[in-house]
Amino acid sequence: MTTAHSATFRIGAVDLNGQLRGKRLPSAHLGKLKNGGARLPFSALNLDVWGCDIDDSPLVFESGDQDGVLLPASRGSVPMPWLATPSDLVLMQLFHDDGTAFMGDPTQALSAVLDRFAARGWSVVAATEMEFTLVDDSGDHLCPPLHPRDGRRLAASDVLSITELDAFDAFFTDVYDGAAAMGIPLQTMTAESGIGQFEVTLNHQNAMKAADDALLIKHLLRATARNHGFAATFMAKPYADDAGNGMHVHFSVVDKDGNNVFDDGTDEGSDLLKSAVAGCLSAMRASSLIFAPNGSSYDRFAPGAHAPTTICWGYENRTAAIRIPGGAQAARRIEHRVAGGDVNPYLILAAILGAAIEGIESALMPPPPTVGNAYGQDLPQLAATWAEAIDLFEGDDVITRCLPAELITNLVMTKRQEMLKLAEVAPEAQWQTYLERV
């Protein structure tokens, strides 16, 4: 663990909405963390999106709101380059006093899934692609930001435009510099199909670090945008009539000898790949709440919005929910394309990889790959509404095998409370809830 560069540093554990909950501590306390020198209520990881306790939560009302022990995650500390005063952030995980993991912690849920792969002598390599939108939130409604060169408001998308990237060069330069300082393997940044929309891609690495980096790049992008006079949001649908923000997950599985188990020397990939695909398909509908966790998430699934809603897979088919990219056979992998940009990175990896290992352990086989435009075909669909997604998630047998029971219970309670509270917020003001919280 590195030493903080100021008088204080931050510690943060990840709640169910992907927000960091923790404390600011004196730098002299840094060495005490590995010995359990920091504590946090278990209920702190089970708050709603506004940061409020969950009504009737057993963590509060049955257990007396007990504290757990915070221990540093494997990532250690990272700098926070967006701050005027240099400081560090230490990602933490929550445990019970007897040393057992608190299974309401999303990072512990992912760890448990990765342990199932490790039991076979495998490790998971993953990467994420996330879309975000730069916005001006200074008024009563969201607007595109002002063009840094001419001062006029952005009026249209400019897909894959180098000119648009160059216009925001100062912002992107700070992002790349910040990512390097934080050890985030930032790869490409591209202009996407929405007004002020861009996509950030991160390099393949072990799955837990991939989740860490997805969380940290969100913080870096949001804070750096503020330093440049606008906001960056991962909301699934910032504008009703424009493109939504998605998050794609790529993953492959490597054995102890470094071989990709999805590669069998053919373009189709191994039976293990197909079983992993089948597992992902079997859990997809019930996992809708993970892929679309918020009230505004379902706006992204509007007809013609090019967000995958059909439960299917295909080779080199970007209209399918699961795509098997082409390229070198040794790099054969699965691309899961369903989620919005507003997801919790740990929960989405836990759900996808948990479903994949379920498919492998049960030797499932998928239906034939979808050919052509999946949007127009008669195929099974994701949950259509937030309420339906919550109900499906709560009672599904596959979900209970993929994720801890405590996390399932807590997430269902959290989302039901959020659904009730959001109904009291005027639709035109709901963006203020989600702008920088997801």
N, C-alpha and C positions, 0 to 999 in steps of 0.2 A: 504494500500500500504506500502510495506516495505521500509526501508531506504537503499540507495545505499551504498556500503562498500568502495567506493573510491571517489576521487574528482569529478568524472563524472559518468554519466550513459547514456544509449541509449534509444531512443524511436523509435518504428518502426510500420508502418502500412503496410498491405499486398497488394501488387499489383496483377494484373491479372495473372502473372506468378508464384505467390506464393513467390516472393522475398520481403524482408523487405525494405521499403523506410523510411528514417527518419533522425534523428540527434543525435549528442552527446552533452550533456548538463551538466552544473555544477550541483553538487548534491543539491545545495541550491534551484534549480529550481523545484525539485521533487514535493514539496507541491503545486506548482502553476498549475500542470497539470489538476487536477480535475475542475479547474475554467476556463479552456480554454486557458491556458497560452502558448500553442504551436500551431503553424499553419503549413500548408503544402499545396502546390498547388494541386488542384484536379487532374491535369495532371500527378502528380507523381505516381498515381496508374494506369495510362494508358500509360506505357512505354513498348517498345518491350523488348525482352529477353536480348538484349545488353545494356539496360538502356537508349535508345534514345527516344526522342519524336516521337509521331505518326504523320506522314505527314497529314496535313489538319485536324487535330483533332479539333473538335468544342470546346473542353476544353481549347485549346490554342488560336485558331485563331478566334473564335466567342465570347468567354467569356473574352478574354484578359488575360488568364492564371491566373484566380483568386485563391486566397487561401481559404482553408476551415479550420475548427477548429478541432484539434485533441483532443480527450478525451480518457482517459484510458479505455480499454476493461475490461470486468469483471474479467479477469485473474489476473490483477494487474502486479506486477513486479516479475521477476524471475532472479536468478543469472546466469552468463555465466561462468561456471566452466572451460571452455577450455582456458580462458585468463590467462596470467601470472599475471596480476594485477586484483584482484577481482573487479567485476562491475556487475550492474544489467541491465536488458532489460525490458522495459515496452511496452507491446503490446497495440496499439492504434487503434481507429476507427475514420473515417473522417465524419464530419458533415458540413452542411451549417451554416451560421451565425444565421439563425433563429431557429436553433436547429433540423431541419429535417435531416435525414440521407442522406449521399451521396450514391446513389444507384449504383455507379460505384465501390464501395468498396466491395470486395468479402465477407468480414465478415458481412456486412450489408445485402447482398443478403441471406446469410444463416440465419441471424436473422429473416428476413421477412418470410422465409419458416417455421422456428420453431414457429413463431407467429401463423401460420395457425393451427398447432397442438395444441398450447396453447389455441386457441379459442374453442377447443373441450374439454378442460380440460385434455389434454394429454401432455406428454413430451416424447422426443426421447432419447433412450439410444443407444450409438454407440461405436464401437471399430474398429481399423484398424490393418491390417497386411501388412507390406511393405517389399519388397525385395530390397536389395542393393548389390553392388558389390565392393569389395576392389580391387584397381588397382594401378599400377605403371604408372604414367603419365609423367615421366621424359624425355622420348624420343619423337620422332615424331609420335608415335602411342601408343595406350594403350597396356599394358602388364599386366599379373597377377603379384601380388606382390611377393616379396621374402618370403619364409617360415621363420618365426622368429627363428626357432630352428636350421635348417641346412643351411640356407642361399641360398638354391636353389629355383628357381622360381616355383610357383605352376604350375602343368602341367595337372591336371585333377580335375573334381568335386569329392566330397566325401560326398554324400547325408546323412544327419542326423549324421554326424561323430562327436563324442565327441572329438576324437583326434584333429580334425581340430579346433574345438572351443578352446581346451586347448592350441593349438599352438599360438593362438592370445589372450591368457588369459589377458595379460597386457592391451591390447586395450579394451577388453570387460569389464574388471573390472573398468576401467576409465569411460566407457559408463554407466554402472549400477550406479556407484557412482554419476556421473553427473546427471543422470535421477532422482535419489532420491533427490538430492539437488534442482532440478528444479520442483519437484512435479509431474513428469511424471510417470504414473503407468506402467513401463516397465515390461512385463511378460517374455515371452520366447525369446530366441535367438537360431536359428537353422541354421545348414549348409544346403544349398539348392543345386539345381541340376546344377548350373553353376560353373565355375572355380572362386573361391574366392567369391562366392555368399552366402549371409546369409539373413535370414528373421527375422525381429523384430515384435513382437506382443505387442499391448498395451491393457490394461484392458478396459472393458465396463464402460462408464460413460456418463454424459449428452453430447449431440452431439456437442455443441459449444466447450466444453473443449476437446472433442476428436479431433476436427479439430485443436485447438491450439497445442495439444500435438503432432499431426502428423507433424505440421510445425516445432515445436521445436526439435523433435527427429532428424529430418533431419539436422538441424543446429548442434546439438550435435554430431551426427555421423560423419559429414563431418569435423568439426573442430578437433574432437578427433583423427580421422584418420591422419590428417596432423601432429598432435603432435607426432604420432608414425611413421612418415616417409613414409606414403602412402596416397592414396586418397580413399574416399568412394563416390560412385556415385549412383544416383537413375535413371540414364538414362534408357529409356525403353529397349534399346538393345546395351549394351556396346560393344559386339563382334558379328559380323555378323553370326558366326557359333556356337554360344553358347546361353544358356538360357537367356531370357529377364527378366527384373524386373517388377513385377506387384504390385498392391495395391488392397487388398480386403477390403470391408466395410461390417461390420455386424451391423444390427440395429433391434431394437424392439421398441414398443410403449407402454407406461405405462399410465394408467388412474390415476385420482386424488387419488384413493384408493390404488395405488401401484400394480394394476393388469395388467398383460401383455395382451393387447387386441388381440394379435395374437394367444393366447392360448384359445381353446374352449374344452379342455379335450380330444382331439383326436390327433393322430399322424399327421394328415393332416394340422391341424391348422384352424383358424377361417376364415369366409368369409372376414373379414377385412384384414387378411394376404393375401388372394388370390386377393383381390382388389388392395392392395398395389403392389403385384407382377405384376398384369395386367398393372397398371400405369407405373411401371418401364419398362416393355416390350414396351409399346406404345411410350415411349420417347427415347428408347435406340438408335435407329439408328440416330436420329437427335442430340443426345447427344454425338455422337462420338468425337466431338471436345473437349469436357470436358474430356473424358476418354483417349484421345490420342491427346494432345494439341500441339505437336511439330513435326517438320519434321521427326525426327528419330523415333517418336512413332510408325509409321506404319510399321517399320521393324520388330517390335515384333509380328505382325499379320501374319508372314510368315507361309505357310503351314507346319504342323508338329511341330510347335513351342509351342503347348499346351497353347496358349493364346486364351480365348474364343472369337470367332467372330460371332457365330451363336446366334440369338436372341431367346432364349428359357429359360425354367426353369425346375427344377426337384428336386426331393427329394434325398438327399445324392448322388448327381450326380456332380462330380467335372469337368465334361466336359461341363456342362451347364453354361450359363452366369449368371444365378441366381440359387443359390442352397439353399434349405431349409435343414439345418443340422438336424441330429437326436438328440437324447438325451432327457432330461427331458422335458415334455410337457410345464411346466411352463416357460421354457427358450426358447420357440419357437421364431425363429428369421429368418431374411432374410440375406443371404450373397450375396453381389453383387461383381462379380469376374472379371469384364471386364477391369478396369482401369490399366494403366501403373504406374510405380513408380514415373513418372515425372509429376504427376498431382498437381494442386493446391488443398490442402485438403478442403478448404472452398467451392470451386466451385463444387467439386465432391459431397460433402455432400448436398449442396444446390440443385444440379441437381437430385440426387437420391431421396432425401426426398421430393423435390417438385413434382417429378413424382409420388411418392408413395401417397402423399396426394391428388393429382389429381385423381388417381385411386380410392381412398377411397371415395372422394366426389362425383364421378360419378358412384359409385357402379359397376365398371368394373369387369369382370371375365376373367381370362386368358384362353388360350387354354389348352388342357390336358398336364400334365407334360411330359417332354421328358424322355424316358427310353433308356438306352444304350449310346453308344458313339455319342455325339452330333456333333463331328467334321466331321463325315462321312455322316451326314444326310442332306437332302435337306431342309434347313431352311433359313429364312430371315437373312441377313448379316449386320454387321456394315458397315459404309462407308469404302471404299477401299483405299482412298487416302486423304491426307491433304486437297486438294482443294475441293473435294467432301464434306468432313466433314464441312468445313467452309460454303459452300453454303447451306447445309441442316440445319445447326444450325441457319443461318440468317433468314430463311423463315418459320420455323416450328411453327404451332399454339400451340402445347403443350409446346414448349420451352418458348414461350411468356407468357404462364400462370404460368410457374415455376420460371422464372428468370426476374429481372427488365429489362425494355426496354433499359435503359442507359447502363447497363452492357453488354447486347447482342451487341449493336452497337459498344461499345468500344472494346470488345473482337474480333469481326469480323475485325475491322480495324487493330487491333494489329496483328492478325494472318496473314492477307493478306500482311501486310508490312514485317513481318518476312519471309513469304514464298518467297517474291521477293528478299530480302536481302540474304537469305540462298542459293538461286540459284547461287549467285555469289561466294560462298565459295566452294572450292574443296571438293568433297565428303569425301576424306580421312582426311580432316582437320575439318569436321563439329563437331566432338566430342569435340573439344576445346570450342565450343560455349556452349554446354550443360553440360559438366562434373559436374560442381558444381553450376549451375544456376537453376536446376530443382529438 
